[in-house]
Amino acid sequence: MKIISSSIIILILSIPLTAQDQVVSSTTTLSFADCMKTASEMYEPLKLAKQEIDLSTAKLTESRRSLYPTLTAKGDHTDGAADVGTGTPSFSEDSYGLQTTYPIYQGGKMSSIFKQAKLNLTISNLKYEKTKKELAYTVAEAYWNLLRLICDTKEYEKSLEELKKIYGMTKKLYANGSINERELISVQSQLNQAEYQLETNMSDVENQKWKLSVAMGLDKQIDFTTITEIPFSRIEISLEQCLQKAQTGNYDVLIAETTAEVEHLGVVVKKSYKKPKIDFNAFYGKSGSAYQGEVLNLAEDYQFGIQIAQPFDLNTFNLSGQAIKTSPKLGQTTLTQSDTLSASVSLLDAYKQQSEEKEAYLTFNQALFNLKKTKADTAAQVRDAYFNYRKALSQVNNAQLDYQLAKKELAIDSINLGNEKANFVNVAEDANKVASSAAALNDAKVFYIISIAAIDKAVGKESN
């Protein structure tokens, strides 16, 4: 037993069809894979999913940058005008250097946000692959139903031609009195039935062409000029293996699992207010000032600071320290170096963080419930697709027998027509029965192919 994969699906579904549309510049052979290629280029939801990947990638880069210190190059130049009234001369001041800030520890908040960004990128990629898988199923359904209708049309055309011949012979026999009017009308009824069936099917073909065009993202009806028979390749699929694979490969399940991880990290982010936080900031450079006519000498200029916040109950104890050294500024104090230590307590400032933590827990539990429900829904989808596959196999087997039987009955009645063991009504009915049984076989084959595509969609991601 083996599980069907996308590559096998494409191999089975690849059958040449000729089409001409706005994408194909000239008449070419268009296979299912070609339809998928065109659809992948034209399908708007797929383009939007790609944009979501680009956005998630940008947010990941942003969150990665936040893990490292910020660095800013600063430069200041001041020109002070002379004050004639006080006799103060003009002066100039210069300062330049590098400034940095760094959140040394934030209770695990920064690393969790970074991990969330990585997981969100994973979710975006999964959504993109899910959209591709859904598109493949939509195109497959439209593609194979169109081919089914085209093949049915060929069968009805053959039947109609045969019935026209039979009706022509019946009219001649009726004209010379060899058969009665009832037999003539019965044959004509079969002919009318064939004409109606062909006309109806041709209308369905045109409608289905539009459905395939829309599925491929085209705004012009695709036009097929050649067809081939619908392929049938029996594949053995195990329900147990499909269910097992879907629980680890279905895109909805994978998205739900990853979303639950994101929400769990969200809890960590919101709980980080309970842990200590340490922030560091610094500036280092050169600065100096001088009156007009004096030499401006630049000296060492720095500032180092650290802030520590320690939560307790619903309060926060804050402690900060700074070490500063700078050149004296003209007209200001000559104090150039200082060390400062300060402390404060923020009372009952954590109510908001407490409610955000509760909200994060609720969102996480909702994600866990959604994951459980998604797995159950996925299993139901797999079972539905699998049982359709089993029904399709039975339908194909029965339809093949019915088709063979209808052809044999037509052949026998055609022979018996000569020895009067059958009449033209029997042959006309047999001709319509052959066409309808051929259409039923086509229906069964397409139902089988689409059921396999449905299993592939429900199972999801291929094994590595």
C-alpha positions in Angstrom: 0.0 0.0 0.0 1.3 3.5 -0.7 -0.1 7.0 -0.3 -0.6 9.0 -3.4 1.7 12.0 -3.8 1.5 15.2 -5.9 4.1 13.9 -8.3 2.0 10.8 -8.9 -1.1 12.8 -9.3 0.5 15.0 -12.0 1.8 11.9 -13.7 -1.6 10.3 -13.8 -3.4 13.4 -14.7 -1.0 14.6 -17.4 -2.8 14.0 -20.7 -2.3 16.2 -23.8 -5.0 18.6 -24.8 -4.7 21.3 -27.4 -5.8 24.8 -26.4 -5.5 28.4 -27.5 -6.0 31.3 -25.0 -4.5 34.6 -24.0 -1.6 32.9 -22.3 -0.8 30.4 -25.1 0.2 32.4 -28.1 -0.4 29.7 -30.6 -2.1 26.3 -30.7 -0.1 24.0 -28.4 -0.5 20.8 -26.5 -1.8 21.7 -23.1 -1.6 19.0 -20.3 -2.8 19.2 -16.7 0.7 20.2 -15.6 0.6 23.1 -18.2 -2.8 24.1 -16.8 -1.3 24.2 -13.3 1.6 26.2 -14.5 -0.6 28.8 -16.1 -2.9 28.8 -13.0 0.1 29.3 -10.7 1.1 32.4 -12.6 -2.4 33.9 -12.9 -4.1 32.9 -9.6 -4.5 36.0 -7.4 -4.7 34.2 -4.0 -1.4 32.6 -4.7 0.2 36.0 -5.4 -1.2 37.3 -2.2 0.1 34.3 -0.3 3.6 35.1 -1.7 3.3 38.7 -0.5 2.5 37.4 2.9 5.7 35.3 2.9 7.6 38.5 1.9 6.0 40.4 4.8 6.8 37.6 7.3 10.4 37.5 6.1 10.7 41.3 6.7 9.2 41.0 10.2 11.6 38.2 11.0 14.5 40.4 9.9 13.1 43.2 12.1 12.7 40.9 15.2 16.2 39.5 14.7 17.7 43.1 14.6 16.0 43.8 17.9 18.1 41.1 19.6 21.3 43.2 19.1 22.3 46.7 20.4 21.3 49.8 18.5 24.2 51.9 17.4 23.9 55.6 16.4 26.6 58.0 15.2 26.0 61.5 16.6 27.6 64.8 15.9 26.8 68.3 17.2 28.2 71.7 16.3 27.1 74.9 18.1 28.0 78.6 17.2 27.3 81.1 19.9 26.9 84.7 18.9 28.6 87.5 21.0 26.5 89.6 23.4 27.8 93.2 23.1 25.8 94.3 26.1 27.4 91.9 28.5 30.7 91.8 26.8 30.4 88.0 26.2 32.5 86.9 23.1 31.2 84.5 20.5 32.0 80.8 21.0 31.8 77.4 19.4 31.1 73.9 20.7 31.7 70.5 19.1 30.6 67.0 20.1 30.6 63.7 18.3 30.6 60.0 19.1 28.7 56.8 19.2 25.5 56.1 21.1 24.1 52.6 21.9 21.2 51.1 23.7 20.8 47.4 24.5 18.0 45.5 26.3 20.2 43.0 28.0 17.4 41.0 29.6 13.7 41.4 29.2 12.4 38.3 30.9 12.6 36.2 27.7 10.4 38.6 25.8 12.7 39.5 23.0 13.8 35.9 22.2 10.2 34.8 22.3 9.1 37.5 19.8 12.0 36.4 17.5 10.8 32.8 17.7 7.2 33.9 17.0 8.5 35.7 13.9 10.2 32.5 12.7 7.0 30.5 13.3 4.9 33.1 11.5 7.2 32.8 8.5 6.6 29.0 8.6 2.8 29.6 8.8 3.0 31.9 5.7 4.9 29.3 3.8 2.4 26.6 4.8 -0.5 28.9 3.7 1.3 29.3 0.3 1.6 25.5 -0.1 -2.0 25.0 1.0 -3.2 27.5 -1.6 -1.2 25.7 -4.3 -2.7 22.4 -3.2 -6.2 23.8 -3.2 -5.6 25.3 -6.6 -4.3 22.0 -8.0 -7.6 20.3 -6.8 -9.7 23.1 -8.3 -7.9 22.9 -11.7 -8.0 19.1 -11.7 -11.7 19.0 -11.0 -12.5 21.5 -13.8 -9.9 20.0 -16.2 -11.1 16.4 -15.9 -14.8 17.2 -15.9 -14.2 19.2 -19.2 -12.4 16.2 -20.7 -15.2 13.9 -19.5 -17.8 16.1 -21.3 -15.7 16.3 -24.5 -15.3 12.5 -24.5 -19.0 12.1 -23.9 -19.8 14.4 -26.8 -17.7 12.1 -29.1 -19.7 9.1 -27.9 -23.0 10.9 -28.5 -21.9 12.1 -32.0 -21.1 8.5 -32.9 -24.4 7.3 -31.6 -26.3 10.1 -33.5 -24.6 9.1 -36.8 -25.5 5.5 -36.2 -29.1 6.4 -35.4 -29.4 8.6 -38.5 -28.5 5.7 -40.6 -31.0 3.4 -38.8 -33.7 6.0 -39.1 -33.0 6.4 -42.8 -33.4 2.7 -43.4 -36.5 2.6 -41.2 -38.2 5.3 -43.2 -37.5 3.4 -46.4 -39.0 0.2 -44.9 -42.0 2.1 -43.7 -42.5 3.7 -47.1 -42.7 0.3 -48.8 -44.9 -1.1 -45.9 -42.3 -3.5 -44.5 -42.7 -2.1 -41.0 -45.5 -0.3 -39.1 -45.7 3.3 -37.9 -45.1 2.4 -34.3 -41.6 1.0 -35.1 -40.8 4.1 -37.2 -41.9 6.5 -34.4 -39.9 4.5 -31.8 -36.7 4.8 -33.9 -37.4 8.5 -34.4 -37.8 8.9 -30.6 -34.4 7.3 -30.1 -32.9 9.6 -32.7 -34.5 12.6 -31.0 -33.1 11.4 -27.7 -29.6 11.2 -29.1 -29.9 14.7 -30.6 -31.1 16.2 -27.3 -28.3 14.4 -25.4 -25.7 15.7 -27.8 -27.0 19.3 -27.7 -27.2 19.3 -23.9 -23.7 17.9 -23.6 -22.2 20.4 -26.1 -23.7 23.2 -23.9 -22.2 21.6 -20.9 -18.8 21.6 -22.6 -18.9 25.3 -23.3 -19.9 26.0 -19.7 -17.2 23.7 -18.4 -14.6 25.5 -20.6 -15.4 28.7 -18.8 -15.1 26.9 -15.4 -11.6 25.7 -16.3 -10.7 29.2 -17.6 -11.8 30.8 -14.3 -9.9 28.1 -12.3 -6.8 28.9 -14.3 -7.3 32.7 -13.7 -8.0 33.5 -17.3 -10.5 36.0 -18.6 -11.0 34.3 -22.0 -12.6 31.0 -22.6 -10.0 28.2 -23.2 -10.7 26.3 -26.5 -9.8 22.6 -26.9 -9.4 21.2 -30.4 -8.1 17.6 -29.7 -8.9 15.1 -27.0 -7.7 11.6 -25.9 -9.3 8.9 -23.9 -9.6 9.4 -20.1 -6.8 7.3 -18.5 -7.4 4.8 -15.7 -4.7 3.4 -13.5 -5.7 1.4 -10.5 -3.9 2.6 -7.4 -4.1 0.8 -4.0 -4.5 3.3 -1.1 -4.7 2.5 2.6 -7.1 4.5 4.7 -5.0 4.0 7.8 -1.9 5.3 6.1 -3.8 8.3 4.7 -5.2 9.2 8.1 -1.7 8.9 9.7 -0.1 11.0 7.0 -2.8 13.6 7.2 -2.2 14.2 10.9 1.4 15.2 10.2 1.1 16.5 6.6 -2.3 18.2 6.2 -1.6 21.9 5.8 -4.5 23.0 8.0 -3.2 20.7 10.8 0.4 22.1 10.3 -0.9 25.7 10.4 -2.9 25.0 13.5 0.0 23.3 15.3 2.4 26.2 14.4 -0.2 28.7 15.5 -0.5 27.0 18.8 3.3 27.3 19.2 3.0 31.0 18.4 0.3 31.6 21.0 2.3 29.6 23.6 5.2 32.0 23.0 2.7 34.8 23.3 2.0 33.6 26.8 5.8 33.7 27.5 5.9 37.3 26.2 3.0 38.5 28.3 4.4 36.7 31.5 7.8 38.4 31.0 6.5 41.4 33.1 7.0 39.2 36.2 10.7 38.8 35.6 13.5 41.4 36.0 14.5 43.6 33.1 17.9 45.1 32.5 18.6 47.9 30.0 21.9 49.4 29.1 22.7 52.7 27.3 25.9 54.5 26.6 27.6 57.3 24.7 31.3 57.6 23.9 33.0 60.3 21.9 34.8 63.6 22.0 33.6 67.1 22.9 34.9 70.5 23.6 34.2 74.3 23.4 36.2 77.5 23.1 35.6 81.3 22.9 36.5 83.1 19.7 40.2 83.3 19.3 40.9 80.3 21.6 42.0 76.8 20.4 39.1 74.3 20.5 40.5 71.1 22.1 38.3 68.0 22.1 38.4 65.7 25.2 36.9 62.4 26.2 33.1 62.4 26.5 31.1 59.5 27.8 27.9 58.5 29.5 27.1 54.9 30.7 23.8 54.0 32.3 22.0 50.9 33.4 18.4 50.5 34.5 17.1 47.5 36.4 13.4 46.8 37.0 12.3 44.1 39.5 8.6 43.3 39.7 7.1 42.2 43.0 3.4 41.5 43.4 1.7 44.2 41.3 4.5 46.7 41.9 7.9 47.4 40.3 11.1 48.4 41.9 13.3 50.5 39.7 17.0 51.0 40.1 19.3 53.0 37.7 22.8 54.2 37.7 24.8 56.6 35.5 28.4 57.5 35.0 29.0 60.7 33.1 32.1 62.5 31.9 32.0 65.5 29.6 33.8 68.6 28.7 32.6 71.8 30.5 30.1 73.8 28.5 30.8 77.6 28.3 28.5 79.6 30.5 27.5 76.5 32.5 29.0 74.8 35.5 32.5 73.4 35.3 31.4 70.1 36.7 32.5 67.5 34.1 32.2 64.1 35.8 29.4 62.6 38.0 28.1 59.3 39.2 24.4 59.0 39.9 22.3 56.2 41.6 18.5 56.4 41.8 15.8 54.2 43.0 12.0 54.3 42.8 8.9 52.0 43.3 6.0 52.1 40.9 2.9 51.1 42.8 0.2 48.9 41.4 1.5 49.4 37.8 1.0 45.8 36.6 -2.8 45.5 36.3 -2.6 45.9 32.5 0.1 43.3 32.2 -1.8 40.9 34.3 -5.0 41.2 32.1 -2.8 40.8 29.0 -1.4 37.6 30.5 -4.9 36.2 31.0 -5.8 37.2 27.5 -2.7 35.4 26.1 -3.7 32.2 28.0 -7.2 32.4 26.6 -5.8 32.8 23.0 -3.4 29.9 23.6 -6.2 27.6 24.8 -8.4 28.6 21.9 -5.5 27.7 19.6 -5.2 24.3 21.3 -9.0 23.7 20.8 -8.7 24.8 17.2 -5.8 22.3 16.7 -7.9 19.5 18.1 -10.9 20.4 16.0 -8.8 20.8 12.8 -7.3 17.3 13.3 -10.9 15.8 13.7 -12.1 17.8 10.6 -9.1 16.6 8.6 -9.7 13.0 9.5 -13.3 13.4 8.3 -12.1 14.9 5.0 -9.7 12.0 4.5 -12.4 9.5 5.2 -14.8 11.2 2.8 -12.2 11.3 0.1 -11.2 7.7 0.7 -14.7 6.3 0.6 -15.4 8.3 -2.6 -12.2 6.6 -4.0 -13.6 3.2 -3.0 -17.0 4.0 -4.5 -15.3 5.3 -7.7 -13.4 2.0 -8.1 -16.7 0.1 -7.8 -18.3 2.4 -10.3 -15.5 2.0 -12.8 -15.7 -1.8 -12.5 -19.5 -1.8 -13.0 -19.4 0.8 -15.8 -16.8 -1.2 -17.7 -19.1 -4.3 -17.5 -22.1 -2.3 -18.5 -20.2 -0.8 -21.5 -19.0 -4.2 -22.7 -22.5 -5.6 -22.3 -24.1 -2.7 -24.2 -21.6 -3.1 -27.1 -22.2 -6.9 -27.2 -26.0 -6.4 -27.2 -25.7 -3.9 -30.1 -23.5 -6.3 -32.0 -25.9 -9.3 -31.4 -29.0 -7.3 -32.3 -27.3 -5.9 -35.5 -26.7 -9.5 -36.5 -30.2 -10.6 -35.5 -31.7 -7.8 -37.5 -31.0 -9.8 -40.7 -32.8 -12.9 -39.5 -35.7 -10.9 -38.0 -34.8 -11.9 -34.4 -34.4 -8.2 -33.7 -35.9 -5.1 -35.1 -34.6 -1.5 -35.8 -36.1 -0.3 -32.5 -33.9 -2.8 -30.6 -30.8 -1.6 -32.5 -31.6 2.0 -32.0 -32.1 1.5 -28.3 -28.8 -0.4 -28.2 -27.0 2.4 -29.9 -28.2 4.9 -27.3 -27.4 2.5 -24.5 -23.8 2.1 -25.8 -23.4 5.9 -25.8 -24.9 6.3 -22.3 -22.8 3.4 -20.9 -19.7 5.0 -22.4 -20.6 8.3 -20.8 -21.2 6.5 -17.5 -17.7 4.9 -17.8 -16.2 8.3 -18.5 -18.1 9.7 -15.4 -16.7 6.9 -13.2 -13.1 7.3 -14.4 -13.2 11.1 -13.8 -14.9 10.5 -10.4 -12.0 8.1 -9.6 -9.3 10.6 -10.7 -10.9 13.5 -8.7 -11.3 11.3 -5.7 -7.6 10.6 -5.8 -6.9 14.3 -6.1 -9.2 14.9 -3.1 -7.2 12.4 -1.1 -4.0 14.1 -2.1 -5.4 17.5 -1.0 -6.6 16.1 2.3 -3.3 14.3 3.0 -1.3 17.4 2.3 2.4 17.7 2.5 4.6 15.0 1.0 7.1 13.1 3.0 10.7 14.3 3.0 
